[in-house]
Amino acid sequence: MKFQAPIGTEEERNSGKIWPGGWTDATGFLNAKAPGYAYGIHTGADLNLNVAGNWDADRLAPVYSIGDGIVTYAQTWPNPNYWGNIIVIDHGMVDGKPLYSRYAHVANIRVRPGEVVKMGQQICQVGDGSSAIRPKAMFPFHLHFDISYTKILREQPQNWPAPSTNKNKALVIEHYVDPEKWLKEHHTVESLPKAISGNTTSSESEAPTNTPPRSNIAPSLPTWYVIAPEVTIYKQPNTTSQKSGSLSRGKQIFMSTGGVRNQGMDWGKIVGSTFEGDWVAIRKSDQSESYLSTNRPQ
């Protein structure tokens, strides 16, 4: 799966620079850049854009999902004195751990819980903490952004483990990572099989890999879940070939790191089950519809 910064122009985000363009982190992870921060030890980044001395240059700037995932929270936090609008996205398993990203104080939410989003998809705009239940701004315009490698943000979208009365950094690093460092290190990680153009149906159509041969490779591959009501398994990556069976929503499978693009769909080859060597459609090639995901369905 590929990841990008949540802010900046498309060109800036594709550059891989963290943070892109003129964006800066006004606070810093673990409060490294502002030791006297009033709210305690900071869980992520406060992203701000200053253009020619205008610190509100990021006012209502687009905010994008850092990677593919499923929205688990997208609404105003009920307590009017904290957070404002929050979005949390579940990115599935990365580096063997769950990965969640949070976007807070935002304006004009464009997604809803349960929605599948893609890397670079706009999900909201930079806000000032105001919301329907508190129209007045709470902060200067900025994006509070953090990354967690536990399920804390699924269970507690508002989580703030280190208020001003608690200066214990261990309570932060138990759940959160430095988002700047993490994004610099994770431009490319395990993800969707790489689709190859053409109608080739032999095993030679799979993308090459430098991974050494293994006798049982399934456990080292990402777990895929059926997110459509049902998917059909085929002997070859096309819907006119022999059917092998079907899988219902929520079922999990493993697939090889290669893939095929055929009939307007991206196909994956199944590994390590009764359907070993068979094929299943992952999504439409234009990404308008997905049938499988590395995120467990709700």
NUSE-488835 format. One record per residue (C-alpha): x, y, z; residue number from 1; residue in three letters. Coordinates in Angstrom, 1 decimal. Each point is the difference from the previous one (the first is absolute). Layout:
N
<pt east="X" north="Y" up="Z" n="NUM" res="ala"/>
...
END
This chain:
298
<pt east="0.0" north="0.0" up="0.0" n="1" res="met"/>
<pt east="1.3" north="3.5" up="-0.8" n="2" res="lys"/>
<pt east="-0.3" north="2.9" up="2.3" n="3" res="phe"/>
<pt east="0.1" north="3.8" up="-0.4" n="4" res="gln"/>
<pt east="-0.2" north="3.1" up="2.1" n="5" res="ala"/>
<pt east="-3.5" north="1.1" up="0.8" n="6" res="pro"/>
<pt east="0.5" north="3.5" up="-1.3" n="7" res="ile"/>
<pt east="1.6" north="1.9" up="-2.9" n="8" res="gly"/>
<pt east="-0.6" north="0.1" up="-3.7" n="9" res="thr"/>
<pt east="0.0" north="-3.3" up="-2.0" n="10" res="glu"/>
<pt east="3.5" north="0.8" up="-1.3" n="11" res="glu"/>
<pt east="1.3" north="0.7" up="3.5" n="12" res="glu"/>
<pt east="-1.6" north="-3.1" up="1.5" n="13" res="arg"/>
<pt east="1.5" north="-2.2" up="-2.8" n="14" res="asn"/>
<pt east="3.4" north="1.5" up="0.6" n="15" res="ser"/>
<pt east="0.4" north="-2.0" up="3.2" n="16" res="gly"/>
<pt east="1.1" north="3.0" up="2.0" n="17" res="lys"/>
<pt east="-1.2" north="0.0" up="3.5" n="18" res="ile"/>
<pt east="-1.4" north="2.4" up="0.7" n="19" res="trp"/>
<pt east="-0.8" north="1.2" up="-3.6" n="20" res="pro"/>
<pt east="0.3" north="3.4" up="-1.4" n="21" res="gly"/>
<pt east="-0.1" north="2.8" up="2.6" n="22" res="gly"/>
<pt east="-1.8" north="-2.1" up="2.6" n="23" res="trp"/>
<pt east="1.5" north="-0.2" up="3.4" n="24" res="thr"/>
<pt east="-0.8" north="-1.8" up="3.3" n="25" res="asp"/>
<pt east="-0.8" north="2.8" up="2.4" n="26" res="ala"/>
<pt east="0.2" north="-2.2" up="3.2" n="27" res="thr"/>
<pt east="1.9" north="-3.2" up="-0.6" n="28" res="gly"/>
<pt east="-0.3" north="-3.6" up="1.0" n="29" res="phe"/>
<pt east="0.5" north="-0.4" up="3.8" n="30" res="leu"/>
<pt east="0.0" north="3.7" up="0.2" n="31" res="asn"/>
<pt east="3.6" north="0.1" up="-1.2" n="32" res="ala"/>
<pt east="-0.3" north="3.4" up="-1.7" n="33" res="lys"/>
<pt east="-2.1" north="1.6" up="2.8" n="34" res="ala"/>
<pt east="0.9" north="-1.2" up="3.5" n="35" res="pro"/>
<pt east="-2.5" north="2.3" up="1.6" n="36" res="gly"/>
<pt east="-2.9" north="-1.2" up="-2.0" n="37" res="tyr"/>
<pt east="-3.1" north="0.6" up="2.2" n="38" res="ala"/>
<pt east="-1.8" north="-3.3" up="-0.9" n="39" res="tyr"/>
<pt east="2.8" north="-2.3" up="1.1" n="40" res="gly"/>
<pt east="2.0" north="-2.4" up="-2.1" n="41" res="ile"/>
<pt east="-1.1" north="0.2" up="-3.6" n="42" res="his"/>
<pt east="-1.1" north="-3.2" up="-1.8" n="43" res="thr"/>
<pt east="0.8" north="1.1" up="-3.6" n="44" res="gly"/>
<pt east="0.4" north="3.0" up="-2.1" n="45" res="ala"/>
<pt east="-1.8" north="3.4" up="-0.3" n="46" res="asp"/>
<pt east="0.4" north="0.7" up="-3.7" n="47" res="leu"/>
<pt east="0.0" north="3.7" up="-1.0" n="48" res="asn"/>
<pt east="0.7" north="1.9" up="-3.1" n="49" res="leu"/>
<pt east="1.6" north="3.5" up="0.2" n="50" res="asn"/>
<pt east="0.1" north="2.0" up="-3.3" n="51" res="val"/>
<pt east="1.7" north="3.4" up="0.2" n="52" res="ala"/>
<pt east="-0.7" north="0.3" up="3.7" n="53" res="gly"/>
<pt east="-3.6" north="-1.1" up="-0.4" n="54" res="asn"/>
<pt east="-0.5" north="-2.8" up="2.5" n="55" res="trp"/>
<pt east="-3.6" north="-0.6" up="-1.2" n="56" res="asp"/>
<pt east="1.2" north="-0.9" up="-3.5" n="57" res="ala"/>
<pt east="-1.2" north="-3.5" up="0.8" n="58" res="asp"/>
<pt east="-3.6" north="1.1" up="0.7" n="59" res="arg"/>
<pt east="-2.3" north="-2.6" up="-1.5" n="60" res="leu"/>
<pt east="2.9" north="-1.6" up="-1.9" n="61" res="ala"/>
<pt east="-0.8" north="-3.5" up="-1.2" n="62" res="pro"/>
<pt east="0.8" north="-3.0" up="2.2" n="63" res="val"/>
<pt east="0.7" north="-3.4" up="-1.5" n="64" res="tyr"/>
<pt east="0.1" north="-3.6" up="1.2" n="65" res="ser"/>
<pt east="3.6" north="-1.1" up="0.4" n="66" res="ile"/>
<pt east="-0.8" north="-3.4" up="-1.4" n="67" res="gly"/>
<pt east="-2.7" north="-2.5" up="-0.9" n="68" res="asp"/>
<pt east="-2.3" north="-0.9" up="2.8" n="69" res="gly"/>
<pt east="-3.4" north="0.0" up="1.6" n="70" res="ile"/>
<pt east="-1.5" north="2.9" up="1.9" n="71" res="val"/>
<pt east="-0.8" north="-1.0" up="3.6" n="72" res="thr"/>
<pt east="-1.0" north="3.5" up="1.3" n="73" res="tyr"/>
<pt east="-1.1" north="3.2" up="-1.7" n="74" res="ala"/>
<pt east="-2.0" north="2.4" up="2.0" n="75" res="gln"/>
<pt east="0.1" north="2.7" up="2.7" n="76" res="thr"/>
<pt east="1.3" north="-1.1" up="3.4" n="77" res="trp"/>
<pt east="-3.0" north="0.5" up="2.3" n="78" res="pro"/>
<pt east="1.9" north="2.0" up="2.6" n="79" res="asn"/>
<pt east="-0.1" north="3.6" up="-1.4" n="80" res="pro"/>
<pt east="3.2" north="1.0" up="1.9" n="81" res="asn"/>
<pt east="2.3" north="-2.5" up="-1.7" n="82" res="tyr"/>
<pt east="1.0" north="-1.1" up="-3.5" n="83" res="trp"/>
<pt east="-2.8" north="1.2" up="-2.2" n="84" res="gly"/>
<pt east="-0.3" north="-2.3" up="-3.0" n="85" res="asn"/>
<pt east="2.0" north="-3.2" up="-0.1" n="86" res="ile"/>
<pt east="0.7" north="-2.6" up="-2.8" n="87" res="ile"/>
<pt east="1.7" north="-3.3" up="0.8" n="88" res="val"/>
<pt east="1.0" north="-2.4" up="-2.8" n="89" res="ile"/>
<pt east="1.0" north="-3.7" up="0.4" n="90" res="asp"/>
<pt east="2.8" north="-0.9" up="-2.4" n="91" res="his"/>
<pt east="0.1" north="-3.7" up="0.9" n="92" res="gly"/>
<pt east="3.1" north="-1.8" up="1.1" n="93" res="met"/>
<pt east="3.4" north="1.7" up="-0.8" n="94" res="val"/>
<pt east="3.3" north="-1.4" up="1.3" n="95" res="asp"/>
<pt east="-2.0" north="-2.7" up="1.8" n="96" res="gly"/>
<pt east="-2.0" north="2.6" up="2.0" n="97" res="lys"/>
<pt east="-3.3" north="1.8" up="-0.4" n="98" res="pro"/>
<pt east="0.3" north="3.5" up="-1.4" n="99" res="leu"/>
<pt east="-2.4" north="2.9" up="0.5" n="100" res="tyr"/>
<pt east="0.3" north="3.6" up="-1.0" n="101" res="ser"/>
<pt east="-1.9" north="2.9" up="1.6" n="102" res="arg"/>
<pt east="-0.9" north="3.4" up="-1.4" n="103" res="tyr"/>
<pt east="-1.4" north="2.5" up="2.5" n="104" res="ala"/>
<pt east="-1.4" north="3.5" up="0.4" n="105" res="his"/>
<pt east="-1.0" north="-0.4" up="-3.7" n="106" res="val"/>
<pt east="-2.8" north="1.7" up="-2.0" n="107" res="ala"/>
<pt east="-2.5" north="-1.3" up="-2.6" n="108" res="asn"/>
<pt east="0.3" north="-3.8" up="0.4" n="109" res="ile"/>
<pt east="-0.4" north="-1.8" up="-3.3" n="110" res="arg"/>
<pt east="0.0" north="-3.6" up="1.2" n="111" res="val"/>
<pt east="-2.1" north="-2.2" up="2.2" n="112" res="arg"/>
<pt east="0.7" north="-3.0" up="2.3" n="113" res="pro"/>
<pt east="0.3" north="-3.2" up="-1.9" n="114" res="gly"/>
<pt east="1.1" north="1.7" up="-3.3" n="115" res="glu"/>
<pt east="3.0" north="-1.3" up="-1.8" n="116" res="val"/>
<pt east="2.5" north="2.7" up="-0.9" n="117" res="val"/>
<pt east="3.1" north="0.1" up="-2.2" n="118" res="lys"/>
<pt east="3.3" north="1.7" up="0.6" n="119" res="met"/>
<pt east="-0.2" north="3.6" up="-1.1" n="120" res="gly"/>
<pt east="-3.8" north="0.2" up="0.2" n="121" res="gln"/>
<pt east="-1.2" north="3.2" up="1.6" n="122" res="gln"/>
<pt east="-1.8" north="-0.7" up="3.2" n="123" res="ile"/>
<pt east="-0.5" north="3.5" up="1.5" n="124" res="cys"/>
<pt east="1.6" north="3.5" up="0.3" n="125" res="gln"/>
<pt east="2.3" north="1.6" up="2.5" n="126" res="val"/>
<pt east="-2.1" north="1.4" up="2.8" n="127" res="gly"/>
<pt east="0.2" north="2.0" up="3.2" n="128" res="asp"/>
<pt east="-1.8" north="-2.3" up="2.4" n="129" res="gly"/>
<pt east="-3.4" north="1.6" up="-0.7" n="130" res="ser"/>
<pt east="-2.9" north="-2.3" up="-0.6" n="131" res="ser"/>
<pt east="-3.8" north="-0.2" up="-0.1" n="132" res="ala"/>
<pt east="-0.2" north="-0.2" up="3.8" n="133" res="ile"/>
<pt east="2.7" north="2.7" up="0.5" n="134" res="arg"/>
<pt east="0.0" north="2.5" up="-2.9" n="135" res="pro"/>
<pt east="2.7" north="2.1" up="1.6" n="136" res="lys"/>
<pt east="3.7" north="-0.8" up="-0.8" n="137" res="ala"/>
<pt east="2.0" north="-1.8" up="2.6" n="138" res="met"/>
<pt east="3.4" north="0.3" up="-1.6" n="139" res="phe"/>
<pt east="1.8" north="1.7" up="-2.9" n="140" res="pro"/>
<pt east="-0.4" north="-1.9" up="-3.2" n="141" res="phe"/>
<pt east="2.1" north="-3.2" up="-0.1" n="142" res="his"/>
<pt east="-0.3" north="-3.7" up="-0.4" n="143" res="leu"/>
<pt east="0.6" north="-2.2" up="3.0" n="144" res="his"/>
<pt east="1.3" north="-3.2" up="-1.5" n="145" res="phe"/>
<pt east="1.2" north="-3.2" up="1.7" n="146" res="asp"/>
<pt east="0.8" north="-3.7" up="-0.7" n="147" res="ile"/>
<pt east="-0.7" north="-2.8" up="2.4" n="148" res="ser"/>
<pt east="1.2" north="-3.6" up="-0.3" n="149" res="tyr"/>
<pt east="-2.5" north="-1.3" up="2.5" n="150" res="thr"/>
<pt east="-3.9" north="-0.1" up="-0.1" n="151" res="lys"/>
<pt east="-0.3" north="2.9" up="2.5" n="152" res="ile"/>
<pt east="-1.4" north="2.4" up="-2.6" n="153" res="leu"/>
<pt east="-2.6" north="-2.5" up="-1.1" n="154" res="arg"/>
<pt east="-1.1" north="-0.4" up="3.7" n="155" res="glu"/>
<pt east="0.6" north="3.6" up="1.0" n="156" res="gln"/>
<pt east="0.0" north="2.5" up="-3.0" n="157" res="pro"/>
<pt east="0.5" north="2.8" up="2.5" n="158" res="gln"/>
<pt east="3.0" north="-1.6" up="1.8" n="159" res="asn"/>
<pt east="2.4" north="2.4" up="1.6" n="160" res="trp"/>
<pt east="2.3" north="-2.0" up="2.3" n="161" res="pro"/>
<pt east="2.1" north="2.8" up="1.4" n="162" res="ala"/>
<pt east="-2.0" north="3.1" up="1.3" n="163" res="pro"/>
<pt east="1.8" north="2.9" up="1.6" n="164" res="ser"/>
<pt east="0.0" north="-1.8" up="3.3" n="165" res="thr"/>
<pt east="1.9" north="-3.0" up="-1.4" n="166" res="asn"/>
<pt east="3.4" north="0.3" up="-1.5" n="167" res="lys"/>
<pt east="0.7" north="-3.7" up="-0.5" n="168" res="asn"/>
<pt east="1.2" north="-0.5" up="-3.6" n="169" res="lys"/>
<pt east="-0.5" north="-3.8" up="0.5" n="170" res="ala"/>
<pt east="-3.8" north="0.5" up="-0.2" n="171" res="leu"/>
<pt east="0.4" north="1.5" up="-3.4" n="172" res="val"/>
<pt east="2.5" north="-2.3" up="-1.6" n="173" res="ile"/>
<pt east="-2.0" north="-3.0" up="1.2" n="174" res="glu"/>
<pt east="-2.5" north="0.8" up="-2.7" n="175" res="his"/>
<pt east="1.4" north="2.7" up="-2.4" n="176" res="tyr"/>
<pt east="3.0" north="0.4" up="-2.3" n="177" res="val"/>
<pt east="1.8" north="3.1" up="-1.3" n="178" res="asp"/>
<pt east="-2.1" north="0.7" up="-3.1" n="179" res="pro"/>
<pt east="2.8" north="1.9" up="-1.8" n="180" res="glu"/>
<pt east="2.5" north="-2.8" up="0.5" n="181" res="lys"/>
<pt east="-2.5" north="-2.7" up="-0.8" n="182" res="trp"/>
<pt east="-1.1" north="1.5" up="-3.3" n="183" res="leu"/>
<pt east="3.6" north="0.5" up="-1.0" n="184" res="lys"/>
<pt east="0.6" north="-3.7" up="0.6" n="185" res="glu"/>
<pt east="-3.2" north="-1.4" up="-1.5" n="186" res="his"/>
<pt east="-0.4" north="1.3" up="-3.6" n="187" res="his"/>
<pt east="-0.5" north="-3.6" up="-1.0" n="188" res="thr"/>
<pt east="-1.0" north="-3.0" up="2.1" n="189" res="val"/>
<pt east="-1.9" north="-3.2" up="-0.4" n="190" res="glu"/>
<pt east="-3.1" north="0.5" up="-2.0" n="191" res="ser"/>
<pt east="-2.2" north="-0.8" up="-2.9" n="192" res="leu"/>
<pt east="1.4" north="-2.4" up="-2.6" n="193" res="pro"/>
<pt east="1.6" north="2.0" up="-2.8" n="194" res="lys"/>
<pt east="-2.3" north="-0.1" up="-3.0" n="195" res="ala"/>
<pt east="1.6" north="-0.7" up="-3.4" n="196" res="ile"/>
<pt east="-1.7" north="1.1" up="-3.2" n="197" res="ser"/>
<pt east="-1.0" north="-2.6" up="-2.5" n="198" res="gly"/>
<pt east="-2.0" north="-3.1" up="-0.2" n="199" res="asn"/>
<pt east="2.7" north="-2.5" up="0.9" n="200" res="thr"/>
<pt east="-1.4" north="-2.8" up="2.1" n="201" res="thr"/>
<pt east="3.1" north="-2.1" up="0.8" n="202" res="ser"/>
<pt east="2.1" north="0.1" up="3.1" n="203" res="ser"/>
<pt east="2.6" north="1.9" up="-2.0" n="204" res="glu"/>
<pt east="-2.4" north="3.1" up="0.2" n="205" res="ser"/>
<pt east="0.8" north="0.5" up="3.6" n="206" res="glu"/>
<pt east="2.2" north="2.9" up="1.0" n="207" res="ala"/>
<pt east="3.6" north="-1.0" up="0.7" n="208" res="pro"/>
<pt east="1.1" north="-0.2" up="3.7" n="209" res="thr"/>
<pt east="3.3" north="-0.3" up="1.7" n="210" res="asn"/>
<pt east="-1.5" north="-1.9" up="2.9" n="211" res="thr"/>
<pt east="1.8" north="-3.4" up="0.5" n="212" res="pro"/>
<pt east="-2.1" north="-3.1" up="-0.5" n="213" res="pro"/>
<pt east="-1.9" north="-1.2" up="3.0" n="214" res="arg"/>
<pt east="-1.9" north="-3.3" up="0.6" n="215" res="ser"/>
<pt east="-2.8" north="1.8" up="1.8" n="216" res="asn"/>
<pt east="-0.3" north="3.6" up="-1.1" n="217" res="ile"/>
<pt east="-3.6" north="0.8" up="1.0" n="218" res="ala"/>
<pt east="0.7" north="1.2" up="3.6" n="219" res="pro"/>
<pt east="2.5" north="2.6" up="-1.2" n="220" res="ser"/>
<pt east="-2.5" north="1.5" up="-2.5" n="221" res="leu"/>
<pt east="-2.6" north="2.7" up="0.9" n="222" res="pro"/>
<pt east="-3.4" north="-1.4" up="1.0" n="223" res="thr"/>
<pt east="-2.8" north="0.9" up="-2.5" n="224" res="trp"/>
<pt east="-3.7" north="0.2" up="1.0" n="225" res="tyr"/>
<pt east="-3.0" north="-0.2" up="-2.3" n="226" res="val"/>
<pt east="-1.9" north="3.3" up="0.3" n="227" res="ile"/>
<pt east="-2.6" north="-0.7" up="-2.7" n="228" res="ala"/>
<pt east="-3.0" north="-2.1" up="0.9" n="229" res="pro"/>
<pt east="1.7" north="-2.9" up="-1.9" n="230" res="glu"/>
<pt east="2.8" north="-0.5" up="-2.5" n="231" res="val"/>
<pt east="0.5" north="-2.8" up="-2.5" n="232" res="thr"/>
<pt east="3.2" north="-2.0" up="-0.3" n="233" res="ile"/>
<pt east="1.2" north="-0.8" up="-3.6" n="234" res="tyr"/>
<pt east="2.6" north="-2.4" up="-1.4" n="235" res="lys"/>
<pt east="1.4" north="2.9" up="-2.1" n="236" res="gln"/>
<pt east="-0.1" north="3.8" up="0.4" n="237" res="pro"/>
<pt east="-3.1" north="0.5" up="-2.1" n="238" res="asn"/>
<pt east="-3.7" north="-0.5" up="0.6" n="239" res="thr"/>
<pt east="-0.4" north="-2.4" up="-3.0" n="240" res="thr"/>
<pt east="2.3" north="-2.6" up="1.5" n="241" res="ser"/>
<pt east="-1.1" north="-2.9" up="2.2" n="242" res="gln"/>
<pt east="-1.4" north="0.9" up="3.5" n="243" res="lys"/>
<pt east="1.6" north="-1.6" up="3.0" n="244" res="ser"/>
<pt east="-2.4" north="1.2" up="2.7" n="245" res="gly"/>
<pt east="-0.8" north="3.2" up="1.9" n="246" res="ser"/>
<pt east="0.8" north="1.9" up="3.2" n="247" res="leu"/>
<pt east="-2.5" north="2.0" up="2.1" n="248" res="ser"/>
<pt east="0.6" north="3.4" up="1.6" n="249" res="arg"/>
<pt east="2.5" north="-0.1" up="2.9" n="250" res="gly"/>
<pt east="1.8" north="-3.1" up="-1.3" n="251" res="lys"/>
<pt east="3.8" north="0.3" up="-0.1" n="252" res="gln"/>
<pt east="2.6" north="-1.2" up="-2.5" n="253" res="ile"/>
<pt east="3.7" north="0.5" up="-0.9" n="254" res="phe"/>
<pt east="1.2" north="1.0" up="-3.5" n="255" res="met"/>
<pt east="3.3" north="0.0" up="-1.7" n="256" res="ser"/>
<pt east="1.8" north="3.3" up="-0.6" n="257" res="thr"/>
<pt east="-0.6" north="-0.1" up="-3.7" n="258" res="gly"/>
<pt east="-3.2" north="0.8" up="-1.8" n="259" res="gly"/>
<pt east="-1.8" north="0.4" up="-3.4" n="260" res="val"/>
<pt east="-2.1" north="2.8" up="-1.4" n="261" res="arg"/>
<pt east="-2.7" north="-1.5" up="-2.3" n="262" res="asn"/>
<pt east="-3.6" north="0.8" up="-0.9" n="263" res="gln"/>
<pt east="0.2" north="3.3" up="1.7" n="264" res="gly"/>
<pt east="0.9" north="-1.6" up="3.3" n="265" res="met"/>
<pt east="3.1" north="-0.6" up="2.1" n="266" res="asp"/>
<pt east="0.4" north="-3.7" up="0.9" n="267" res="trp"/>
<pt east="1.9" north="-1.8" up="2.7" n="268" res="gly"/>
<pt east="1.3" north="-3.6" up="0.1" n="269" res="lys"/>
<pt east="-1.0" north="-1.9" up="3.2" n="270" res="ile"/>
<pt east="2.6" north="-1.6" up="2.2" n="271" res="val"/>
<pt east="-0.3" north="-2.6" up="2.8" n="272" res="gly"/>
<pt east="-3.6" north="-1.2" up="0.0" n="273" res="ser"/>
<pt east="-2.3" north="-2.4" up="-1.8" n="274" res="thr"/>
<pt east="0.0" north="2.6" up="-2.8" n="275" res="phe"/>
<pt east="3.8" north="-0.1" up="-0.4" n="276" res="glu"/>
<pt east="1.0" north="1.3" up="-3.4" n="277" res="gly"/>
<pt east="-3.5" north="1.3" up="-0.9" n="278" res="asp"/>
<pt east="-0.8" north="3.7" up="-0.7" n="279" res="trp"/>
<pt east="-2.4" north="2.6" up="1.5" n="280" res="val"/>
<pt east="-0.8" north="3.5" up="-1.0" n="281" res="ala"/>
<pt east="1.2" north="2.5" up="2.5" n="282" res="ile"/>
<pt east="-1.5" north="3.2" up="-1.4" n="283" res="arg"/>
<pt east="-0.9" north="1.8" up="-3.2" n="284" res="lys"/>
<pt east="3.1" north="1.4" up="-1.7" n="285" res="ser"/>
<pt east="-1.2" north="3.6" up="0.2" n="286" res="asp"/>
<pt east="-0.4" north="-0.6" up="3.8" n="287" res="gln"/>
<pt east="-3.7" north="0.9" up="-0.2" n="288" res="ser"/>
<pt east="-1.0" north="-3.2" up="1.8" n="289" res="glu"/>
<pt east="1.9" north="-2.4" up="2.3" n="290" res="ser"/>
<pt east="-0.8" north="-3.6" up="0.9" n="291" res="tyr"/>
<pt east="2.9" north="-0.8" up="2.3" n="292" res="leu"/>
<pt east="2.0" north="2.0" up="2.5" n="293" res="ser"/>
<pt east="2.8" north="-0.4" up="2.5" n="294" res="thr"/>
<pt east="-2.3" north="1.6" up="2.6" n="295" res="asn"/>
<pt east="-2.5" north="-2.2" up="1.8" n="296" res="arg"/>
<pt east="-3.6" north="1.0" up="-0.9" n="297" res="pro"/>
<pt east="-2.2" north="1.5" up="2.7" n="298" res="gln"/>
END
